[in-house]
Amino acid sequence: MQQTRFRLYDAAALEAVIDAMARQIAMRFDATPLTLIGLQRRGVPLAERLHQRIAQLRPEWAIERINLEVKRYGDDLTLLHPDTRLSATAQQQQADFSGRRLVVVDDVLYQGHSAAAVLEFLRAHKAGDVHLAMLVDRCCATLPVQADIVGLKLQIAPQDVIECNVPPFEEEFAIDLLRLEG
């Protein structure tokens, strides 16, 4: 099978997208303590970028950062696990998120399995105010999950792949479209 790669967004364009997402968060919410939850892998550095931008916009805001590991698909959208796997540390298993606003950050909202697993985990830990922030929404979730803060909406052919390149996992910050042919 042959792949054709198209660069959709480069680093400069994506920095503007991250700035816009940070402004959405900063303007949308009051000063309720905020927890940014990065989903490993690429959601973690994206959450860090958002944290830095939000802190500049609202330096008085109490912002906490945590990471959760959630896995269902490989980077090429190959199904790795029939069920979504969420790995939480012992401390996270004991967490009580009541009284905090939570913003879950990830790179791509595809079918919604990872987001649904995280929302269920957070609900079980008394989260009452949870929002999803996605760099890219493919607009094709098969579960009743939607992003509240969206950097880009990209409606592409089902067989095509959105590849988010996010340092430190990739050399440059970019979004590519991979078209699989043959």
ABEGO torsion letter per residue (X at the ends): XBBBBBBABBAAAAAAAAAAAAAAAAAABBABBBBBBBBOAAAAAAAAAAAAAAAAABAABBBBBBBBBBBABBAAGBBABABBBBBBBAAAAABBABGBBBBBBBABBBAGAAAAAAAAAAAAAGBABBBBBBABBAGABABBBBBABBABBBBBBAABBBBBBBOAABABBBBBBBBBBX
